[in-house]
Amino acid sequence: MKMMMNKYELKRILLDWFFPNRCPLCGKVIGRMDYICDKCACEFEYNEKEESLCGGRLLSVCRYNKKTSPVVIGAKKHRDGSKISFMAYTLVQKITGCYETLPDVIVPVPIYYTDKIRKGYSHTEKICREISEITGIPTVNAVAKTRKTAQQKTLGKKERESNLDNCFTVTEPTKINGKHILIIDDVTTTGATLTEMYKTINDCEGCLCAAIDFAVFART
């Protein structure tokens, strides 16, 4: 763990030389190992409520609102490293505070391959990789999105559920078989995406997970 933390610290120091670390909420320049400025830290509202989904735990850092939406959008659409790091760090605090024994692996909710090519990255993968660097929990890309879908936010509740039908496929069942897995996403509203991820993994032949839980940065 110590070696991983040193490597992570070195990465942040090197990045700070080229891209000064900024508060993800107000944009103020902050210390290279900080994640948020003191003022915004005092005002940031964490979500203390724990929920359940598909028989597993659903953890969320905060509510999705006008203060937190720029963090999500910056990570998702603009590859903003300070926002990605803040999401990862706060998820780490949530995860480590809720589990005595940490999950075996983390699995990012994947995006469709053409979207990843167009953007040049997957924000959920980046968040997960940073969580892995801090905690040592391996990130496993065991599930792929194999069908293009409409944006969930443009649809009603029933449309959201049918929109995602069979859009995911387990590509690496051996990497999650028998594991306690934690599925990571940026935002959840109805839980439709997370539920479809659960169904895909749970219905995969030859893949029997010890437990499937969920963690998101923001909950609407």
KADA-V676261 format. One record per residue. N is the residue number from 1. RES is the residue in one letter. PHI is phi in radians with two decimals (none if undefined). Layout:
BEGIN
((N;RES;PHI) (N;RES;PHI))
END
This chain:
BEGIN
((1;M;none) (2;K;-1.08) (3;M;-1.11) (4;M;-1.11) (5;M;-1.13) (6;N;-1.09) (7;K;-1.12) (8;Y;-1.15) (9;E;-1.07) (10;L;-1.09) (11;K;-1.07) (12;R;-1.16) (13;I;-1.13) (14;L;-1.14) (15;L;-1.09) (16;D;-1.14) (17;W;-1.12) (18;F;-1.74) (19;F;-2.28) (20;P;-0.87) (21;N;-1.18) (22;R;-2.21) (23;C;-1.09) (24;P;-1.20) (25;L;-1.73) (26;C;-1.91) (27;G;1.51) (28;K;-1.17) (29;V;-1.17) (30;I;-2.24) (31;G;-1.07) (32;R;-1.08) (33;M;-1.80) (34;D;-1.56) (35;Y;-2.09) (36;I;-2.84) (37;C;-1.31) (38;D;-1.05) (39;K;-1.11) (40;C;-1.20) (41;A;-1.09) (42;C;-1.23) (43;E;-1.64) (44;F;-1.20) (45;E;-1.78) (46;Y;-1.52) (47;N;-1.57) (48;E;-1.58) (49;K;-1.32) (50;E;-1.91) (51;E;-2.09) (52;S;-2.17) (53;L;-2.65) (54;C;0.94) (55;G;1.43) (56;G;-1.99) (57;R;-1.47) (58;L;-2.11) (59;L;-1.78) (60;S;-2.45) (61;V;-1.33) (62;C;-2.68) (63;R;-1.56) (64;Y;-1.52) (65;N;-2.60) (66;K;-1.15) (67;K;-1.46) (68;T;-1.67) (69;S;-1.05) (70;P;-1.09) (71;V;-1.15) (72;V;-1.11) (73;I;-1.12) (74;G;-1.10) (75;A;-1.28) (76;K;-1.37) (77;K;-1.94) (78;H;-2.11) (79;R;0.95) (80;D;-1.36) (81;G;-1.10) (82;S;-1.16) (83;K;-1.29) (84;I;-1.09) (85;S;-1.13) (86;F;-1.12) (87;M;-1.09) (88;A;-1.14) (89;Y;-1.10) (90;T;-1.21) (91;L;-1.16) (92;V;-1.06) (93;Q;-1.07) (94;K;-1.17) (95;I;-1.14) (96;T;-1.19) (97;G;-1.41) (98;C;-1.84) (99;Y;-2.09) (100;E;-1.31) (101;T;-1.98) (102;L;-1.18) (103;P;-0.98) (104;D;-1.31) (105;V;-2.51) (106;I;-2.00) (107;V;-2.18) (108;P;-1.31) (109;V;-1.17) (110;P;-1.40) (111;I;-1.91) (112;Y;-1.13) (113;Y;-1.07) (114;T;-1.21) (115;D;-1.18) (116;K;-1.18) (117;I;-1.13) (118;R;-1.09) (119;K;-1.37) (120;G;1.56) (121;Y;-2.95) (122;S;-2.06) (123;H;-1.14) (124;T;-1.18) (125;E;-1.14) (126;K;-1.10) (127;I;-1.07) (128;C;-1.12) (129;R;-1.08) (130;E;-1.25) (131;I;-1.04) (132;S;-1.09) (133;E;-1.10) (134;I;-1.43) (135;T;-1.71) (136;G;1.53) (137;I;-1.26) (138;P;-1.16) (139;T;-1.56) (140;V;-2.15) (141;N;-1.52) (142;A;-1.59) (143;V;-2.20) (144;A;-2.07) (145;K;-1.59) (146;T;-1.91) (147;R;-2.47) (148;K;-1.22) (149;T;-2.23) (150;A;-1.29) (151;Q;-1.13) (152;Q;-1.03) (153;K;-1.15) (154;T;-1.57) (155;L;-2.03) (156;G;-1.39) (157;K;-1.03) (158;K;-1.16) (159;E;-1.13) (160;R;-1.05) (161;E;-1.18) (162;S;-1.26) (163;N;-1.05) (164;L;-1.71) (165;D;-0.92) (166;N;0.97) (167;C;-1.55) (168;F;-1.94) (169;T;-2.45) (170;V;-1.33) (171;T;-1.81) (172;E;-2.32) (173;P;-1.09) (174;T;-1.17) (175;K;-1.39) (176;I;-2.11) (177;N;-1.07) (178;G;1.35) (179;K;-1.70) (180;H;-1.54) (181;I;-1.89) (182;L;-2.11) (183;I;-1.49) (184;I;-1.99) (185;D;-2.45) (186;D;-1.41) (187;V;-2.42) (188;T;-2.33) (189;T;-2.02) (190;T;-1.59) (191;G;1.49) (192;A;-1.10) (193;T;-1.13) (194;L;-1.13) (195;T;-1.13) (196;E;-1.17) (197;M;-1.07) (198;Y;-1.05) (199;K;-1.05) (200;T;-1.06) (201;I;-1.26) (202;N;-1.15) (203;D;-1.57) (204;C;-1.26) (205;E;-1.16) (206;G;1.40) (207;C;-2.24) (208;L;-2.08) (209;C;-1.46) (210;A;-1.20) (211;A;-2.88) (212;I;-2.26) (213;D;-2.09) (214;F;-2.41) (215;A;-2.50) (216;V;-2.27) (217;F;-1.26) (218;A;-2.24) (219;R;-2.10) (220;T;-1.48))
END
